[in-house]
Amino acid sequence: MMEKLYPDAWVRSAYDIPYERLYKKGYRGVLFDIDNTLVPHGAPADDRAKQLFERLYQTGYACGLISNNRGKRVDMFNEEIHAYTICNAKKPLRESFIKASALMGVPADKILFVGDQIFTDIWGARRSGMYSILVRPVNQKEVPQVLFKRPFEKVVLHFYKKHRAKQKKS
């Protein structure tokens, strides 16, 4: 049961992912959570985020943003990014992930999903057939509903590490 919550990959930052190598493996879309995945909560797209999206577009990726935030927040971040967007996504429900896949014109199994939360981002992406990549939060300052979930995520990650260690031995 807990394996359904395990990310396909766990990296330090969305900016450390080998997107070009994954493109060569056949992935054609990248879907991101915004807050604490790319920038701190509520922040606009910074130069680093803008450069990342430029790099992704040049590689050939379709890019999207999926957020449980309202449209105003997502639009403010997306102003210079120009990605497909899904607001009020109700992650981890599958519907918004499937809608994002359709908007991007990329099958779910060819999409990389990048997020910082297990119970919304990773679980939703996995349930939708996307390759899920968990990143460490950009900032330790978080909203209360996220802070509440972090201790439970630590439990999942404890078992995830054990699972990965066992896989490497086999």
C-alpha positions in Angstrom: 0.0 0.0 0.0 2.7 2.5 1.0 4.5 1.9 -2.3 1.8 3.9 -4.1 3.1 7.0 -2.3 6.8 6.4 -3.3 8.1 8.8 -5.9 9.8 7.3 -9.0 12.8 9.6 -8.2 13.8 11.8 -5.3 16.2 14.7 -6.0 17.4 17.7 -4.1 15.9 20.3 -6.5 13.7 20.7 -9.6 16.8 22.5 -11.0 19.0 19.3 -10.6 16.9 17.0 -12.8 18.6 15.7 -16.0 15.7 16.8 -18.2 17.7 16.3 -21.5 18.5 12.7 -20.6 14.9 12.0 -19.7 13.8 13.5 -23.0 16.1 11.0 -24.8 14.2 8.3 -22.9 11.0 9.4 -24.5 9.4 11.9 -22.0 7.8 14.8 -23.7 6.0 16.8 -21.0 7.0 18.3 -17.7 4.3 19.2 -15.2 5.2 21.2 -12.1 3.7 22.1 -8.8 4.7 25.7 -8.1 5.0 26.6 -4.5 8.0 25.3 -2.7 8.8 23.2 -5.8 10.1 26.0 -8.0 9.9 29.1 -5.8 8.9 29.9 -2.2 5.1 30.1 -1.5 3.5 33.0 -3.2 6.7 34.2 -5.1 6.7 35.1 -8.8 8.8 33.2 -11.3 12.4 34.2 -10.6 15.3 34.2 -13.1 16.2 30.7 -12.3 12.6 29.4 -13.0 12.5 31.4 -16.2 15.8 30.0 -17.4 14.6 26.4 -16.5 11.4 26.8 -18.6 13.4 28.3 -21.5 15.7 25.3 -21.4 12.8 22.9 -21.3 11.1 24.5 -24.2 14.4 24.4 -26.2 14.7 20.7 -25.4 11.3 20.1 -26.9 9.1 19.7 -23.8 5.5 20.8 -23.4 5.3 22.4 -19.9 2.5 22.8 -17.5 1.8 24.0 -14.0 -0.7 22.3 -11.7 -1.6 23.9 -8.4 -4.2 23.7 -5.7 -4.0 27.5 -5.6 -6.4 29.9 -7.2 -6.0 31.3 -10.7 -4.6 34.7 -9.6 -1.6 33.0 -7.9 -0.9 30.6 -10.8 -1.3 33.4 -13.4 1.1 35.6 -11.6 3.8 32.9 -11.6 3.0 32.0 -15.2 3.1 35.5 -16.6 6.6 35.1 -18.2 6.7 31.3 -18.2 3.8 30.7 -20.6 3.1 27.1 -19.5 -0.3 25.3 -19.6 -2.0 25.8 -16.3 -4.5 24.0 -14.0 -5.7 26.0 -11.0 -7.8 24.8 -8.0 -6.5 21.3 -9.0 -7.7 19.4 -5.9 -4.6 17.3 -6.0 -4.3 14.3 -5.5 -7.5 13.8 -7.5 -6.7 12.4 -11.0 -9.0 14.6 -13.0 -6.6 17.6 -13.0 -3.6 15.5 -13.9 -5.5 14.0 -16.8 -6.8 17.4 -17.9 -3.2 18.7 -17.8 -2.0 15.8 -20.0 -4.8 16.6 -22.5 -4.0 20.3 -22.5 -0.3 19.6 -23.1 -1.1 17.0 -25.8 1.2 14.5 -24.2 0.1 11.0 -22.9 0.4 10.7 -19.1 3.0 8.0 -19.3 5.3 10.5 -21.2 5.0 13.2 -18.6 7.4 14.0 -15.7 5.7 15.4 -12.7 7.8 17.4 -10.3 6.5 18.3 -6.8 7.5 18.8 -3.2 4.6 17.0 -1.4 3.9 13.2 -1.3 0.2 13.2 -0.4 -0.8 15.7 -3.1 1.9 15.8 -5.8 3.4 12.4 -5.9 0.3 10.4 -5.1 -1.7 12.3 -7.7 1.0 11.9 -10.4 1.4 8.2 -9.7 -2.3 7.6 -9.7 -2.4 9.3 -13.1 0.4 7.2 -14.7 3.0 10.0 -14.7 6.7 9.6 -13.7 6.8 11.3 -10.3 9.8 13.2 -9.0 9.9 14.4 -5.4 12.1 17.5 -4.6 13.0 19.0 -1.3 11.0 22.1 -0.4 12.6 25.3 -1.7 11.8 27.0 1.6 11.2 25.8 5.2 8.5 28.4 5.7 5.3 26.7 4.8 1.5 27.1 5.2 0.0 25.2 8.2 -1.8 22.5 6.1 1.5 21.5 4.6 3.4 21.6 7.9 0.8 19.2 9.3 1.6 16.6 6.6 5.4 16.8 6.8 5.8 14.3 9.7 3.7 11.8 7.9 5.8 12.3 4.8 8.9 11.5 6.8 7.4 8.1 7.7 6.8 7.4 4.0 10.3 8.5 3.1 11.8 6.2 5.8 10.2 3.2 4.2 10.9 4.5 0.7 14.7 4.6 1.6 14.5 1.0 2.9 12.7 -0.1 -0.2 15.3 1.5 -2.5 18.2 0.0 -0.5 16.6 -3.5 -0.8 16.1 -2.9 -4.6 19.8 -2.0 -5.0 20.9 -5.2 -3.2 18.9 -7.4 -5.6 
